[in-house]
Amino acid sequence: MLTRRQFLDASLTTATAVALVSGRSAFAAIPEAPSATDGRTQPPLAPTTGPNYNPVVTLNGWTLPWRMNGDWKEFHLVAEPVVREIAPGMKAYLWGYNGQSPGPTIEAVEGDKVRIYVTNKLPEHTAVHWHGQRLPNGMDGVAGLTQPAIKPGQTFVYEFQLRRAGTFMYHPHADEMTQMAMGMMGLFIVHPRDPAERRVDRDYVFLLNAFDIEPGSYVPKVNTMLDFNLWTWNSRAFPGIDPFVAGKGDKMRMRIGNLTMTNHPIHIHGHEFTVTGTDGGWVPSGAAWPEVTVDVAVGQMRSIEFIADEPGDWAVHCHKSHHTMNAMGHTVKTYIGVNLKGLQGKISRTAAGYMPMGSQGMADMGTMEMPLPDNTLPMMTGFAQFGPVEMGGMFSVLKVREGLAHGDYKDPGPYKNPEGTVARRVETEPPAPQRNGAVDPGSTGTAYRVVKPHSHENH
Ligand SMILES: [Cu+2]
C-alpha cells in the first residue's frame, strides 16, 4: 500500500516524465519512444544504418526502431499499461512496453554497442533483465541485486556491447510474478556480424506466454501458478494468431522463447526440422538434431530450421491439447456416454439457461452459437475451408505456397489442394448406427465395412 505522501510523489514524477518524453525538444538527449497498438504482424524492419542483416518477423508484433548516436545504437522502451486484443472478441488490460504486450522486438548485430533507455509509466517500480546476454553485472537488470529499481516516472539507461549472436529475451526482474503475469516481456535478437552466416529466407520469432483471465473480465489474475486459461503466442490466442507464411523452398527459422510456467512441446506438421539454437548459442551444424516436435522448457529459447518444401496449410501448435483451447473450456463438465435426452427440460425448470453439451464428445463446441459472456473466447473455434478447426490457444498455420515474393508475408488464403489429394468419404453399408457416444463392448466393428472397395484392392 502506498501512503498518501508516496502516492502524491509517484503521480508527480509520472506526470513530469510524461511531459518530458512527449516534448522532444525539452528532452533531446533521449530518443523518441515509438508506440504501436496494431495486433497484426508488422513487416520486418530492415536496417538503414550500421551492418546489414536479414531482419526477423515478430508474429503479431513489431520491431523497435533505433537511432545511431556516435557508435551507439539507442533504443527507448516505455514500460506501461496496454490494451491487447487476444483474438477478435476479447481484449485484455495488460502491462507491456511501447503500447503492446509483448513489447517490441529489439534487433541489433553482434559487436554493436547498445544504449537502451527504459522509462517506467507503471504504477509500481520495475527493472529490465536482458535474458541470456553477456554483459557487465550492473547492467543485468535485477532490482535490488544489480541496480536500484526504476521507480514510477523515472528513466534508467542500460549500456552494453553485444558479445554474441543469438536469440534472447527481456523481461522485468522486479515484482516478477505480477509483471510477467501481466504480459511484460519481449524478444532481443542479435544477428551475426556476417549476414551470410546462418542466413535464412524467413525468420519468425515469438514468445510463449499465458494468462488467467476470467470470462467477462479484462485483467489477468496474477497469483495463478499453473491453472492458466489463455495459452498464447505473443499474447494472442488462435484464431487471433497470424499464419507463418513461406514460399516453397524457402529456408525457414522459427525462434521460440518460453516465459510461461510450464513447458510447451511445439509441433509442426508436414515437415521435419532441426534444432539449431538455444539461449546458449548456435548448435554446431554437425550436432543439430532432427525433430517434428521441440519441447521448450520454462525460461528457454529454441531456434528451429527447415526447408518449406511441402505446399499446403500445415498446423503448428503446442502438443499439450489443453493448450489449444481457450478460456471457456476450462469449466465445461464431461458428459461423454451420458444420455442427456429429457434432462435439459427438467434442469431448465430450476436453472434458467442450462445447456447440456458434450455427450458425444466436445466437438459441438466448435460450431455452436452458444451465448458467451462479453469479452471471452470460445473453447475451440476457428473455421477453415473444410469446416470448424476446433482449436484455440497455441495454434497457428504454416502456409507454404509456390511462387511467393521474398518479402511477401500476407496471408495467402486457403490452400488449393491438387485434385485427388484430400482425404475423402467412402460409402459404407449398413450405415453406421448412432451410438450416442457409448461404447458397445459386443461390437465387432462390421458396421463400418467398406462395400465398394477400389477394384485393385481385390486382387
Ligand atoms: Cu503448451
Boltz pocket constraint, residues with backbone or C-beta under 6 A from the ligand:
constraints:
  - pocket:
      binder: B
      contacts: [[A, 231], [A, 263], [A, 264], [A, 265], [A, 318], [A, 319], [A, 320], [A, 323], [A, 394]]
      max_distance: 6.0
